[in-house]
Amino acid sequence: MKPYILSLGAGLLVGLLYSLLGVRSPAPPVIALLGLLGMLLGEQIVPIAKRLHARQDIAHFVKSDCARDVLGHPVARMEDPSPKSEHER
C-alpha cells in the first residue's frame, strides 16, 4: 500500500508543479518526455550522493548502474544460430 500512496503523492507534487508552470496535464509530448527523463535522472541523485559522501568511485557506477537504469538494459547481439562450416568462416 505504501508505494501507491507515495506514487499518489509524487503525482500530486508534479501536478502542482505543472500548475505553477502553466502546463496543462496531460502535457504536450515533448514536455512529458523531458519530465520522464528528469525523473529517471533524478532517481540517480541519491545513489550518487551516497557514493560521494562515502568517497567511493562514482565513475564506474555512472557508466554501469546509472546507464542501465536510465537507458535500459543493453540489447544482446543476435548470433546467427546456423552452424557454419570451416570454409564459410
C-alpha positions in Angstrom: 0.0 0.0 0.0 2.9 2.4 0.7 4.2 2.5 -2.9 0.7 3.5 -4.0 0.5 6.3 -1.5 4.0 7.5 -2.4 3.1 7.4 -6.1 -0.1 9.4 -5.5 2.0 12.0 -3.5 4.5 12.3 -6.3 1.8 12.7 -8.8 0.2 15.5 -6.7 3.6 17.3 -6.5 4.1 17.0 -10.2 0.5 18.2 -10.8 1.2 21.2 -8.5 4.4 22.0 -10.4 2.6 21.7 -13.7 0.0 24.2 -12.4 2.7 26.6 -11.3 4.4 26.4 -14.6 1.2 26.9 -16.5 1.4 23.5 -18.3 -1.7 21.5 -18.8 -1.9 17.9 -18.0 -1.5 15.6 -19.9 1.4 17.6 -21.0 2.4 18.0 -24.6 4.6 15.1 -25.7 8.0 16.9 -25.6 7.3 18.3 -22.1 6.1 14.9 -20.9 9.2 13.2 -22.3 11.5 15.7 -20.7 9.7 15.2 -17.4 10.2 11.5 -17.7 13.9 12.0 -18.4 14.1 14.3 -15.4 12.5 11.6 -13.2 15.0 9.0 -14.5 17.9 11.2 -13.8 16.5 12.4 -10.5 16.4 8.8 -9.3 20.1 8.6 -9.7 20.9 11.7 -7.5 20.6 9.9 -4.1 22.8 6.8 -5.0 25.4 9.2 -6.5 25.3 11.4 -3.4 25.7 8.4 -1.1 28.7 7.3 -3.0 30.2 10.8 -3.0 29.7 11.0 0.7 31.3 7.6 1.3 34.2 8.7 -1.0 33.6 5.8 -3.4 34.3 5.8 -7.1 31.3 7.1 -8.9 32.6 6.9 -12.5 32.1 3.2 -12.7 28.7 3.4 -11.0 27.5 6.1 -13.5 28.8 4.1 -16.5 27.2 0.8 -15.4 24.3 1.1 -13.0 23.1 4.6 -13.8 23.4 4.0 -17.6 21.5 0.8 -17.2 18.7 2.4 -15.2 18.4 5.4 -17.4 19.0 3.9 -20.8 17.6 0.4 -20.1 19.3 -3.0 -20.4 21.5 -3.3 -23.5 20.1 -5.5 -26.2 22.1 -8.6 -26.6 23.5 -9.0 -30.1 21.8 -11.8 -32.0 24.2 -14.5 -33.1 23.5 -16.5 -36.3 22.0 -19.8 -35.0 23.1 -21.8 -38.0 26.4 -23.5 -37.6 29.0 -22.5 -40.2 31.3 -24.9 -41.9 35.1 -24.3 -41.8 35.2 -22.8 -45.3 32.4 -20.3 -44.5 34.2 -18.8 -41.5 
